[in-house]
Amino acid sequence: MATFKQRVFSGVQPSGNLTVGNYLGAIKNWVGLQESHETIFCVVDLHAITVWQDPDVLRDATREVAAGMIASGIDPKKSIIFNQSQVSAHAELAWIFNCVARMGWLNRMTQFKEKAGKHKERASVGLYVYPDLMAADILAYQATHVPVGADQKQHLELTRDIAQKFNSDYGVEFFPEVEPLIFGEATRVMSLRDGKAKMSKSDPSENSRINLTDDRDLIAKKIRKARTDSEPLPGSMDELEGRAEAKNLINIFAALSGRKAGEVCSEYEGQGFADFKGDLADLSVEVLGPITEEMARLMADKTYLDSILREGSDNADKVASPILREVQDIVGFLRP
Ligand code: TRP
């Protein structure tokens, strides 16, 4: 296998508000990578429109994701931050991958099945080929490492399949084998109302999630209102079978405090959830408060955010364009 420069790529959709799930499950884990790797972080607006988005809301959500990344510690001097639609290599490479990926592969994608639900016939074609575009995002930079939440694992396996088939169809060693980086506790933050559903920007219940635009009072209030059960906390995570809401709150506590969920359990063993939630509310405010305040400050300065995204797009394009030209040569597109 050819050797590739270590490069990190990841993306967040600008659809709805950023939540504590995006922060703990994704963005927070990217911060440290900036010191050891070349890092590229993308606001994936092309992915967002696989489901219709109000244009003005999409523009604002794009800035909000950029602001969330910066407020969480992604430094535009160390990382490239940009929005996907502004670098045409993504869409161009996605088309080529539409011709590499097989229908059978896409038919197995569980996220499509979940999002399309019972009305598959009415889902956009874009939603179906969403994973091809995601493969293009990553491989347009020949990225080697992709930090994502556990729910994106299947899409990364597809990315590896596409890279491998492209390499073998054209007899090249052009695309790297992408490594997923899946981080520890609470990689999957669940809804505060239903411990079996992922915390989601699109859940109709505001109390189901903590948004990175919520102020300190609101964060505390939502934690205190979070659903739990009447049993006390057990001494270990194994004893939480069937108590999805309890498990979720303990995982959030662990992720926010940088500790193991088991340790949190043994500290609170035998106590009721009222006290625990009080402490979790304080912890959440302490950790998230500075981030949400910085985000609000950034959101008030659209000129600055737009300049970061513009510069990021230019820099991303400088990396992706030569790679795309090589792909065109490999595939046999004449570049007269
Ligand atoms: N599908 C990812 C999600 O919903 C977002 C995404 C798009 C992404 N392109 C990517 C993540 C490339 C990592 C790499 O979370």
Residues whose N, C-alpha, C, O or C-beta is under 5 A from the ligand:
A	BS01	LIG	F9 S10 G11 V12 Q13 V44 M134 D137 V146 P147 V148
